[in-house]
């Protein structure tokens, strides 16, 4: 019984690990403040008061452009 449970847990962990090996990081976007025009590079919406100017990019400095992610 213990061996079956251990094998099942190990199989689940290996499956999760294998799926994560194919995951890609989120793309970066250039955001601009509506208040003062300040720009920053983020992967996600920084909140109200910001508009997305450009993107997506591969790097955190928003210098290397990339293709947009495929819709799911």
C-alpha positions in Angstrom: 0.0 0.0 0.0 2.7 2.4 1.0 4.7 1.7 -2.2 1.6 2.4 -4.4 1.0 5.7 -2.7 4.7 6.7 -3.0 4.7 5.8 -6.7 1.5 7.7 -7.3 2.9 10.8 -5.6 6.2 10.5 -7.5 4.3 10.2 -10.8 2.3 13.3 -10.0 5.4 15.3 -9.1 7.2 14.2 -12.3 4.2 15.1 -14.4 4.0 18.6 -12.9 7.8 19.1 -13.3 7.6 18.0 -17.0 4.7 20.4 -17.7 6.6 23.3 -16.1 9.6 22.6 -18.2 7.7 23.8 -21.3 6.3 27.0 -19.7 7.4 30.3 -21.0 7.7 33.6 -19.0 5.2 36.3 -19.5 6.1 39.0 -22.0 7.1 42.5 -20.9 5.2 45.6 -21.9 6.0 49.3 -21.9 3.5 51.3 -19.7 3.1 55.1 -19.5 1.6 57.0 -16.6 -1.5 59.1 -17.5 -0.5 61.6 -14.8 3.1 62.6 -15.5 4.2 60.5 -18.6 6.6 58.4 -16.7 7.4 55.1 -18.5 8.1 51.7 -17.0 8.5 48.1 -18.2 6.3 45.5 -16.5 4.9 42.1 -17.3 1.5 42.9 -15.9 -0.8 46.0 -15.6 0.6 48.3 -12.9 -3.0 49.5 -12.1 -5.3 52.4 -12.9 -3.6 55.5 -14.3 -1.3 53.5 -16.7 -1.7 52.8 -20.4 0.2 50.2 -22.4 2.3 51.9 -25.0 4.4 49.2 -26.7 5.1 45.5 -26.5 5.6 42.7 -26.1 9.3 42.5 -25.3 11.6 39.7 -24.2 13.6 41.6 -21.6 12.9 43.7 -18.5 14.4 46.8 -20.1 11.8 46.6 -23.0 14.6 46.6 -25.6 14.3 43.3 -27.4 10.9 43.0 -29.2 9.2 39.7 -29.6 6.0 38.3 -31.1 2.8 38.6 -29.1 1.8 35.4 -27.2 -0.6 33.1 -29.0 -4.2 33.2 -27.6 -5.3 30.0 -25.8 
